[in-house]
Amino acid sequence: MRHWPSAFLLLSFLLVSAASCSLVRGEDEVEVTPPPAATAAPTIAVPLVSTQSPGVPPQEVGNRMLRLWIPPEIGARTEAGAQELISQVRAFRTGQNDLGVTIEQKPIEGAGGILNYLQTGRIVAAGIMPDIVAVPTSLLMDGRSRDLFFPLTDLADQSYIDGVFPAPAEQAMSGDEILGYPFATTGLTHLNFNPEVITQTVPLLWTSFISDTNHTLVLPADSREGAMLGLQFYLAEGGTLVDGSGRPALAAEPLARALTILSTRKGNLLQSHQLKTLDEAWQYHQLGLSDFIWMRSDYLLERQLLDPTLIDSQGYLPVPGVDGPLTPLTTSWAWALTTNDPTRQAMAMELISYLTSPENLANWSSRSQVLPAHRRAIDLLRGQNPYLEFAAEQMEVAGPMPISETSRIMDVLGDAVFQVLTTETSPAILAEQAVTALRQ
C-alpha cells in the first residue's frame, strides 16, 4: 500500500497554492511557471517552486543553485514524507546567502529516468544535470552505472559512515572509497505474531517451526513475498545468482534443497497459495485465522500509522531458516554526488550532511514510514515504537538485496515456490525447470 498518488497531489497542491498567492518580491519569493504535460514530474524549487518542462533549467537564485533528483518510490512514499523533505530543504536554505535548491522527482530507469539523463545528459544538457541524486545503494557498486557518481571520500564525515548499518554500508563503500551516503532502508523481512496467543518459545528452525500443527503462518505466496522467501532459503543453502560468465543463473541442487524445506508441512502455510498481497494476508491475520504472518518493515510501519494500537500489541521474530534464522535482505537508498565541480560538490555535501543529521533523518524516516539506514537516527525513534528495537537488531545482521525484486530470477523463484506449495511435483524437478527457464 503506497501513497505515491497522494504525495503527488500534495506537491501539486503546493504548486497551485503558490500560484494563487500574490507575493512581495524578496528573499522568500515563489515564482510559478506554466505546468508541464501531465506525464512530466513536478520540480519543486526552494525558494523557487516551479513546474518547468524537462530540459528547461530553473531560474538561478543569485549565483548558486543545487539540483536534487529523487525517485518517487522513496521521495514521495507518503504525503508527510514528501512535505518533510521540502521543509528540511527550506530550513537548510535559511541563512544560506543566495542559495537555491530544486527538488525533482524522476524514476531510476526509463527514457526520462535518472540513469538515462546521467548517461547522456552531461554531454547534451549539462546545464540541467543534478548535483545530488537518491539511488539504491546497489547502483553504487554496479559497474554499469558506478562511473555516473563521484566519490565522497574527501568530503564525507567518516563518523557518519561508521554509524550506518552493515547492509547499506557494504554497498556504499569500496575499500576506503565512500560512494554514497545511505539514508533509508526498506524491505526488512520478519514474522509478526500476537503475543497473547503465542506465549511459548518459537523454534527458529523452519522444519520445527512449520511442523507445529497448533499454529499456522500466512504468507502471500503468489507474489514477490513468496519469491523473497524462496531467495532467502536458496541463499541459505549456498545458492548463487550468476554463472561463470557473470550471467543471471540458478543452481539446481541448492534450489532443490530450498524447495524441499519449503514443502515441509505446507498445509500450515494457511491459504498462502491463494493470496497475492500483504493486504490480503493481513486481513486473514487480523481476523485471527493465522497465528504468524510474513511481514515487511515498511508495510508494518504503514499499518501502525493507520492503527497506533498495533505499536504495543504485536510480537516479532526472525524468519526461521535452515540452521537458524534466515538472513533478512534489505534494499537501501543513498545520496550520491553527480557533479564534478568542486564548489558544487562542497555545497551539495553540506545539504546531504544536513538531511542526514540524526534528527532530520529520524523525522523524515518516521514520516516516510521507512527504516533509517543510520543507527543514531533509529536510536532517536526507539522510545516511540518498540518495533524499532527489534528492527535495529535485525538491521545489524541483514544483508543487502543482491538482485532487483523485479528481476527475472525473482520471477522464476516465485513460480517455483508457488508450484511446490500447490502441486505434488517434486522439488528436484521444479528446481531443474527453474534453472532451464532462466536460461531461455
C-alpha positions in Angstrom: 0.0 0.0 0.0 1.9 3.0 -1.3 0.9 6.7 -1.2 2.6 8.0 -4.3 -0.5 9.4 -6.0 -1.5 11.2 -2.7 2.1 12.6 -2.4 2.0 13.7 -6.0 -1.2 15.6 -5.2 0.4 17.2 -2.2 3.2 18.5 -4.5 0.6 19.7 -7.0 -1.3 21.5 -4.2 1.9 23.3 -3.1 2.3 24.5 -6.7 -1.3 25.6 -7.0 -1.2 27.4 -3.6 1.9 29.3 -4.7 0.2 30.3 -8.0 -2.8 31.6 -6.2 -0.9 33.9 -3.9 0.4 37.4 -4.7 3.8 37.6 -3.0 6.1 40.5 -2.4 9.4 40.0 -4.2 12.1 39.3 -1.8 14.2 36.5 -0.2 11.3 34.1 0.0 9.8 34.8 -3.3 7.9 32.0 -5.1 7.6 32.0 -8.8 5.4 29.6 -10.8 5.8 28.9 -14.5 3.1 27.2 -16.6 2.6 23.5 -15.6 4.1 20.7 -17.8 2.3 18.0 -19.6 0.5 15.5 -17.3 3.2 12.9 -17.7 6.0 15.2 -16.5 7.3 15.0 -12.9 7.0 18.2 -10.9 10.0 20.2 -10.0 9.9 21.8 -6.5 12.5 24.5 -6.0 13.5 26.1 -2.7 13.0 29.0 -2.5 11.5 28.6 -6.0 8.5 26.4 -6.8 8.4 25.7 -10.5 6.9 23.1 -12.9 9.2 23.7 -15.8 9.3 21.2 -18.6 12.3 18.7 -18.7 15.2 20.3 -20.4 14.5 23.8 -19.2 16.8 24.9 -16.4 15.1 26.5 -13.3 15.8 30.2 -12.7 19.0 30.7 -10.8 18.9 32.2 -7.3 21.9 34.5 -7.1 24.8 32.5 -8.5 24.2 29.3 -6.6 21.6 26.6 -7.4 21.7 23.0 -6.2 19.6 20.4 -8.1 18.4 17.3 -6.3 16.7 14.4 -8.0 14.8 11.7 -6.1 12.7 8.8 -7.3 9.0 8.9 -6.2 9.2 5.4 -4.6 11.4 6.9 -1.9 10.8 10.6 -2.1 7.0 10.5 -2.3 6.0 7.3 -0.4 3.8 9.4 1.8 2.4 12.9 1.9 4.1 13.6 5.2 7.4 12.3 4.0 7.3 14.5 0.8 6.4 17.5 2.9 9.2 16.8 5.4 11.8 16.7 2.7 10.6 20.0 1.4 10.6 21.5 4.9 14.1 20.4 5.6 15.4 21.8 2.4 13.7 25.1 3.1 15.2 25.1 6.6 18.7 24.4 5.1 18.3 27.3 2.7 17.6 29.6 5.7 20.8 31.5 6.4 22.4 30.4 3.1 23.1 33.5 1.1 21.7 33.5 -2.4 21.4 29.7 -2.4 18.6 27.9 -4.2 17.7 24.2 -4.3 15.4 22.4 -6.7 13.9 19.0 -5.9 12.7 17.0 -8.9 11.1 13.6 -8.9 12.5 11.3 -11.5 12.3 7.5 -11.8 15.6 5.5 -11.8 15.0 3.7 -15.1 13.5 4.7 -18.4 13.9 7.3 -21.1 13.2 10.2 -18.6 14.9 8.5 -15.7 17.9 9.4 -13.6 20.3 6.8 -15.2 19.4 7.8 -18.7 19.9 11.5 -18.0 23.2 10.9 -16.3 24.5 8.7 -19.2 23.5 11.1 -21.9 22.8 14.5 -20.5 26.2 15.5 -19.3 27.2 16.0 -23.0 24.0 17.5 -24.4 22.3 19.2 -21.4 24.9 19.8 -18.8 23.1 22.8 -17.5 20.2 20.9 -16.1 22.0 17.9 -14.7 21.6 17.2 -10.9 24.2 17.7 -8.3 22.7 15.2 -5.9 20.6 12.1 -6.6 18.9 9.5 -4.4 19.6 6.0 -5.7 19.5 2.4 -4.5 22.9 1.6 -2.9 23.2 -1.4 -5.2 23.7 1.0 -8.1 26.8 2.5 -6.4 28.6 -0.8 -6.8 27.2 -1.7 -10.2 29.9 -1.4 -12.8 27.4 -0.3 -15.4 26.4 2.8 -13.5 29.2 3.4 -11.0 31.0 5.9 -13.2 28.0 8.2 -13.1 28.6 9.0 -9.4 31.6 10.8 -7.9 33.2 9.5 -4.6 32.5 11.5 -1.4 35.6 10.2 0.3 37.4 13.6 0.7 34.1 15.3 1.7 32.3 12.8 3.9 32.2 12.6 7.6 33.7 9.2 8.4 31.8 9.0 11.7 28.5 9.1 9.7 29.6 6.1 7.6 30.7 4.3 10.8 27.2 4.6 12.1 25.5 3.2 9.0 24.0 -0.4 9.4 26.2 -3.1 7.7 24.0 -3.9 4.7 23.8 -0.3 3.3 27.4 0.4 4.3 28.6 -2.7 2.3 27.2 -1.3 -0.9 28.2 2.3 -0.2 31.9 1.6 0.4 34.5 0.2 -2.0 37.6 -0.3 0.1 38.3 3.1 1.6 36.3 4.9 -1.0 32.9 6.3 0.0 30.5 6.1 -2.9 27.3 7.4 -1.2 25.6 8.4 2.0 23.0 5.8 2.9 19.9 7.2 4.5 16.9 4.8 4.2 16.3 1.0 4.2 13.2 -0.9 3.1 12.0 -4.5 2.7 13.3 -5.9 6.1 11.5 -9.3 6.4 10.4 -11.0 9.6 7.3 -12.6 11.2 4.6 -10.9 13.3 2.5 -12.7 15.9 0.0 -12.0 18.6 1.9 -12.3 21.9 -1.3 -13.1 23.8 -1.7 -16.2 21.6 1.9 -17.2 21.2 3.4 -17.4 24.7 5.9 -20.2 24.3 9.4 -20.1 22.8 9.2 -20.3 19.0 11.7 -22.5 17.2 13.9 -20.8 14.7 14.5 -23.8 12.5 11.9 -23.9 9.7 11.2 -27.6 9.8 10.4 -27.4 13.6 8.6 -24.2 13.3 6.3 -25.2 10.4 5.7 -28.7 11.8 3.8 -27.3 14.8 0.2 -28.2 13.8 -1.2 -26.0 16.6 -0.2 -22.8 14.7 -0.2 -21.5 11.2 1.7 -19.0 9.1 0.1 -16.8 6.5 2.2 -15.8 3.5 1.0 -14.3 0.2 2.9 -16.9 -1.8 1.6 -15.9 -5.2 3.6 -12.7 -5.1 7.1 -11.3 -4.6 6.8 -12.3 -1.0 6.9 -16.0 -2.0 9.9 -15.2 -4.2 11.7 -13.5 -1.4 11.2 -16.4 0.9 12.5 -18.7 -1.8 15.5 -16.5 -2.4 16.4 -16.4 1.3 16.2 -20.2 1.6 18.2 -20.6 -1.7 21.0 -18.4 -0.5 21.0 -20.2 2.9 21.5 -23.4 1.0 24.6 -22.0 -0.7 22.9 -21.0 -3.9 24.5 -18.4 -6.3 22.9 -16.0 -8.7 25.3 -15.8 -11.6 27.2 -18.4 -13.7 30.9 -18.4 -14.6 30.3 -15.8 -17.2 28.5 -13.4 -14.9 25.1 -14.1 -16.4 22.0 -14.5 -14.1 21.7 -18.2 -13.2 20.4 -20.5 -10.6 22.0 -23.8 -9.3 19.7 -26.8 -9.3 20.9 -28.6 -6.2 20.7 -25.8 -3.6 17.4 -24.7 -5.1 16.0 -28.3 -4.8 17.1 -28.3 -1.1 15.4 -25.0 -0.5 12.2 -26.1 -2.2 12.2 -29.3 -0.2 12.3 -27.4 3.1 9.5 -25.2 1.9 7.4 -28.2 1.1 7.5 -29.4 4.7 4.1 -29.3 6.3 2.9 -26.9 3.6 -0.6 -27.2 4.9 0.5 -25.0 7.8 1.0 -22.1 5.4 -2.6 -21.1 5.7 -4.2 -20.2 2.4 -0.9 -18.9 1.2 -1.3 -20.2 -2.4 -4.5 -18.1 -2.8 -3.0 -14.8 -1.6 -1.3 -12.3 -3.8 -0.7 -9.3 -1.5 0.3 -8.5 2.1 -3.0 -6.7 2.4 -4.9 -10.0 1.8 -2.6 -11.8 4.3 -3.0 -9.0 6.8 -6.8 -9.4 6.7 -6.5 -13.1 7.5 -4.2 -12.4 10.3 -6.3 -9.7 11.8 -9.3 -12.0 11.8 -7.4 -14.4 13.9 -7.2 -17.0 11.1 -3.4 -17.3 11.4 -1.0 -17.1 14.4 2.0 -15.8 12.4 2.2 -13.6 9.4 5.1 -12.9 7.0 5.9 -9.2 7.2 8.0 -6.4 5.7 9.1 -3.4 7.7 7.7 -0.7 5.5 4.3 -2.4 5.3 4.2 -2.8 9.1 5.1 0.9 9.7 2.2 1.8 7.3 -0.2 -0.3 9.3 1.0 1.2 12.6 0.3 4.7 11.3 -3.3 3.6 10.4 -3.8 1.8 13.7 -1.5 3.1 16.5 -2.7 0.3 18.8 -0.6 -2.1 16.8 2.6 -0.5 18.2 2.2 -2.2 21.5 0.2 -5.3 20.6 2.5 -7.2 18.2 5.3 -9.6 18.7 8.2 -10.0 16.2 10.7 -12.7 15.4 13.1 -13.5 12.6 12.0 -15.9 9.8 13.1 -19.4 10.9 15.6 -21.0 8.4 17.8 -23.9 7.7 20.3 -23.8 10.6 18.8 -20.8 12.4 17.1 -17.6 11.4 17.2 -16.7 7.7 19.4 -13.7 6.9 16.9 -10.8 6.1 17.6 -9.0 2.9 17.1 -5.2 2.6 17.1 -2.5 -0.1 18.8 0.7 0.9 18.9 4.2 -0.6 21.8 6.7 -0.6 22.5 10.2 -1.6 25.2 10.4 -4.3 27.1 13.2 -5.9 26.7 13.6 -9.7 28.6 16.9 -10.2 32.4 17.0 -10.7 32.6 20.7 -9.9 34.5 21.1 -6.6 32.5 24.1 -5.5 29.1 22.5 -6.2 30.3 19.3 -4.6 31.1 21.2 -1.4 27.7 22.8 -1.4 26.0 19.5 -2.1 27.8 17.8 0.7 26.6 20.5 3.1 23.0 19.7 2.1 23.5 15.9 2.3 25.0 16.3 5.8 22.1 18.4 6.9 19.5 15.9 5.6 21.3 13.0 7.2 21.7 14.6 10.6 20.2 12.2 13.2 17.3 14.4 14.0 16.4 15.2 10.4 16.9 11.7 9.2 14.7 10.4 12.1 12.0 12.8 11.3 12.0 12.1 7.6 12.1 8.3 8.1 9.2 8.3 10.6 7.1 10.4 8.2 8.0 8.3 5.2 7.5 5.0 7.0 10.9 3.6 6.3 13.8 2.5 8.5 16.7 4.9 8.7 19.9 3.5 7.5 21.8 5.0 10.4 22.0 3.8 14.0 21.8 7.2 15.6 18.6 8.1 13.7 16.9 4.9 14.7 18.0 5.4 18.3 16.0 8.6 18.4 12.9 6.7 17.4 13.2 3.6 19.5 11.4 5.1 22.5 8.3 5.9 20.4 8.0 2.4 18.9 9.2 -0.9 20.4 9.2 -2.5 17.0 12.3 -0.4 16.2 14.2 -2.2 18.9 13.6 -5.5 17.0 14.2 -3.8 13.6 17.5 -2.4 14.8 18.7 -5.8 15.9 17.7 -7.3 12.6 19.4 -4.5 10.6 22.7 -5.5 12.3 22.5 -9.0 10.7 20.7 -8.1 7.5 22.4 -8.5 4.1 21.9 -6.3 1.0 19.4 -7.4 -1.5 21.7 -9.0 -4.2 19.3 -8.6 -7.1 16.4 -6.4 -8.1 13.0 -7.6 -6.9 11.7 -7.1 -10.4 14.4 -9.3 -11.9 13.8 -12.4 -14.0 15.4 -14.5 -11.2 12.7 -13.4 -8.8 10.0 -14.3 -11.4 11.4 -17.8 -11.7 11.9 -18.3 -8.0 8.4 -17.1 -7.2 7.0 -19.6 -9.7 9.0 -22.4 -8.2 7.8 -21.6 -4.7 4.2 -21.4 -5.8 4.4 -24.7 -7.6 6.0 -26.5 -4.6 3.2 -25.3 -2.3 0.3 -26.0 -4.7 1.3 -29.2 -6.6 2.8 -32.5 -5.9 5.7 -32.0 -8.3 9.0 -33.0 -6.7 11.3 -30.1 -5.6 14.1 -31.6 -7.7 12.0 -31.4 -10.9 10.8 -27.9 -10.1 14.4 -26.8 -9.5 15.5 -28.2 -12.9 12.6 -26.4 -14.5 13.6 -23.1 -12.9 17.2 -23.4 -14.0 16.1 -24.1 -17.5 13.5 -21.3 -17.5 16.2 -18.8 -16.6 18.4 -19.9 -19.5 15.7 -19.3 -22.1 
